[in-house]
């Protein structure tokens, strides 16, 4: 599964990369070059970021599930507890 951007997000990303290049490198960057750079980031770096997000979400969901289990668990064998 490749990570992609919709057209609006891609256009915003291209503009952002162009502005970053102008501001930090004092070098103009065209749409084509910025688009290629975004393609590289999406192919090479985005999967790691995505995987970390999945891991973070999974850990959070597991923690919430433990909370639910603790909240819903019923005490067992309570008849004799405290009577001896």
C-alpha positions as CSV (number, residue, x, y, z in Angstrom):
1,X,0.0,0.0,0.0
2,X,1.6,3.2,-1.1
3,X,1.0,6.4,0.8
4,X,-0.6,9.1,-1.4
5,X,-1.9,12.6,-1.0
6,X,-5.2,13.9,-2.5
7,X,-4.8,16.7,-5.1
8,X,-5.4,19.5,-2.7
9,X,-2.9,18.2,-0.1
10,X,-0.3,17.6,-2.8
11,X,-0.6,21.1,-4.1
12,X,-0.3,22.5,-0.5
13,X,2.8,20.2,0.0
14,X,4.4,21.4,-3.2
15,X,3.9,25.0,-2.2
16,X,5.2,24.3,1.3
17,X,8.4,22.6,0.0
18,X,8.9,25.5,-2.5
19,X,8.5,28.1,0.4
20,X,10.9,26.0,2.6
21,X,13.5,25.9,-0.1
22,X,13.2,29.7,-0.7
23,X,13.4,30.5,3.0
24,X,16.1,28.1,4.1
25,X,18.3,27.7,1.0
26,X,17.8,31.1,-0.7
27,X,17.1,29.0,-3.7
28,X,13.9,28.9,-5.7
29,X,12.4,25.5,-6.5
30,X,9.9,24.8,-9.2
31,X,6.7,22.8,-9.0
32,X,8.3,19.8,-10.8
33,X,11.3,19.6,-8.4
34,X,9.1,20.1,-5.4
35,X,6.8,17.4,-6.6
36,X,9.7,14.9,-7.1
37,X,10.9,15.7,-3.6
38,X,7.5,15.0,-2.2
39,X,7.3,11.8,-4.2
40,X,10.6,10.7,-2.6
41,X,9.4,11.6,0.9
42,X,6.2,9.7,0.4
43,X,8.0,6.6,-0.9
44,X,11.0,6.6,1.3
45,X,10.0,8.3,4.6
46,X,6.3,8.3,4.9
47,X,6.0,4.5,5.6
48,X,8.1,4.9,8.7
49,X,6.0,7.8,10.0
50,X,2.8,5.9,9.1
51,X,4.0,2.7,10.9
52,X,4.9,4.7,14.0
53,X,1.4,6.2,14.0
54,X,-0.1,2.7,13.7
55,X,2.1,1.6,16.6
56,X,1.1,4.6,18.7
57,X,-2.6,4.1,18.0
58,X,-2.3,0.4,18.8
59,X,-0.6,1.0,22.1
60,X,-3.3,3.6,23.0
61,X,-6.1,1.2,22.0
62,X,-4.6,-1.6,24.1
63,X,-4.2,0.7,27.1
64,X,-7.9,1.7,26.7
65,X,-8.9,-1.9,26.4
66,X,-7.1,-2.8,29.6
67,X,-9.0,0.0,31.3
68,X,-12.3,-1.4,30.0
69,X,-11.4,-4.9,31.1
70,X,-10.6,-3.7,34.6
71,X,-13.8,-1.6,34.8
72,X,-16.0,-4.4,33.6
73,X,-14.4,-7.3,35.5
74,X,-16.6,-8.8,38.2
75,X,-15.2,-10.0,41.4
76,X,-15.1,-13.8,41.8
77,X,-15.7,-16.2,44.7
78,X,-16.9,-13.4,47.0
79,X,-19.2,-15.5,49.1
80,X,-16.5,-16.6,51.5
81,X,-14.2,-13.6,51.3
82,X,-14.2,-11.8,54.6
83,X,-16.5,-14.3,56.4
84,X,-13.7,-16.4,58.0
